[in-house]
Amino acid sequence: MNYIHHYASPLGRIALASDGEALTGLWFDGQKHFPHNLAAESTEAELPVFTQTVNWLDAYFSGKEPDFIPPLNLHTTPFRRAVCEVLLTIPYGQTMTYGKIAGILAEQRGIQRMSAQAVGGAVGHNPIAIIIPCHRVIGADGSLTGYAGGLDRKIKLLEYEGIIISDQHNQR
């Protein structure tokens, strides 16, 4: 069974999804790749994982680095899972390029190179926004490329982490 809970963030309402044990999704309502059948296929519930996630989000939106991650369960492809695992290594308050992520994945797989565009596609389909920090990924030139939750939200999330956004970074 799938469960859903909503959180009112300073950047808009967020839908949380769970399989009953772990967090399986976190999206800004209506964002790109939002599972539009989520409400119809889920039961609204209060679960321990939702309480943990709300505590994580409360800390994050108060400008603090959360010191834990709620249990996560990714229902995605092996490639997207590998990308999410790299995203989880990006430290709070820091960024990483798509190319760097591609390089890490290529090294893990013992291949010479990996497509940064393929990484970008996987980053864009991250099912657990903010906690799996896809907002920390930037272009090779430092530009703030797209964000499924909207570029304005990406900028705000980076600002919560103390990352200064210059005009040159906000060109795309």
N, C-alpha and C positions, 0 to 999 in steps of 0.2 A: 504494500500500500504506500502511496505517496502522501506526504503531508506538506502543508504550506503555512507560512506565518508572514506577517508584514511588519516592516520596521519603518518608522518615520525618521529619515535622515535629514540633515541640513541641506542635502543636495536632491531631495525628492524621495518618494516612497520606494522602498526596496522590498522585493519578494524573496523570501527564503524558502528553499525546498529541502525536504529530508525523506529518507527511506525509513525513518523511525529510529535509526541509530546514529547516522552521520549526516552532515550537510551535503546535499547533492547539487544545490544550485543557489546562486545569489545574483540577482539582476535588478537593475533599476527598472521600475515599471515602464514598459513600452520600449525599452532599448532594443537596438539591433540584435537579432538572434534570440529575443525573448520568447520562451515557449508559450505561445498564445493559448494552448490548451491546458496550461498548468492548473488554473483554477477549476476547470471542469473535471479534471482527472485527479484532483487532490482534495484532502480533507483538512480544513483549518484546525490547527491543534497547538497546544502548548506542550513542548517537548524539552527535555534537558538540553539537547543539542541547540535548540532555538534560544534557550536562555543563555547558553555559552556564547552563541554567535552574537546575540544582542549585547552581552557584556563586552565582547571583542569590539564590536562596532561603536559602543559608547566610549570606550577607551580611545579608539582611533579618532573618532570625530571630536574628542576633547583635546586632540593634539598630542596624545601620548602613544608611544609605540606599545602595542599589546605584547604581553610577555608569554602568550600561549596561542595555539591555533586550535580551534574546535575540530573534532573528528571530521574528516572529509572522505567522501566516496565519489570518485569521478566515473561517471558513465559516459565514456567517450572512446575514441580510437586510441590505439597504442601510441601513435605519433603525437596526437594532441596531449595525451597523458605525459609523454616524455617532455614536451614543451612546458606543460604546467609544472612539472617537477623542477625544471630549470628556473621558471619564474619564481618559485618558492625560495630559491637561493638568493634572489636579489635583495640586498639589505634595505631595511627601512631608511628612507631619506636618500637613496641612491637610485641611479638609473642604469640600464643596460641597453645596448643596441640589438636590433634584430639580427644583424650580422654576427655579433658576439654569441648570441644564443645559438645561431646556426653553427658556428665554430665549435661550441661546446658539444652540441649533438653529434656533429661529424666526428669529433674526437671520441666520444662515447661509443660510436658505432664502428670505429676503425675505418672510416672513409675519408677521402681527401677533402671534400667540401659538401655542404648542404645548402639548399636554397633559402636565402633570407626571406624570399616571398612566400615560400611554403610555411616558414615559421610565422610570418605575419598573418597568414590565414588561420593558423592554429591559435595564435594569440587572440585574434578577433573572435574566436568561438569559445573562449575560456568560459566555462559554465559557472565559475565561482569568483565573480568579480571582487575586487578590493582585497580580499583575504589571499587569493592567488593574484599577486599584484601585476596584472597586465598593464595597468596605468603607468608603471615604471619603465616601460619599453619605449624607446625613442628611435628615430631614424639615425643613419650613419652620420649625417651632418648636424645632429643635435635637434632636428625638427621634431615637433610633437605631431607625429602622424596620427591617423585616426584612432578612435576609441569607441567601442560599441555603445557605451553609455553617453557619448557626446563629448566633443573636445573641451567644452567649457567645464564639464565635470572632471575630465582628466587633469586640467590645469588646477582645479580646486583640490583634488586629491593630492597632487604633488605639492601644492602649497601647504596642506595639512602636515606634510612630512618635512617641511622646511626647505623644499627645493625651490629656488628662485627661478622664475620663468622670465626670460628676457624676450623682447620682441622678435629677435632673430630666431628663437626656438618655435615661435608660434606662426610660422609662415604657411603651413599646409592645412 
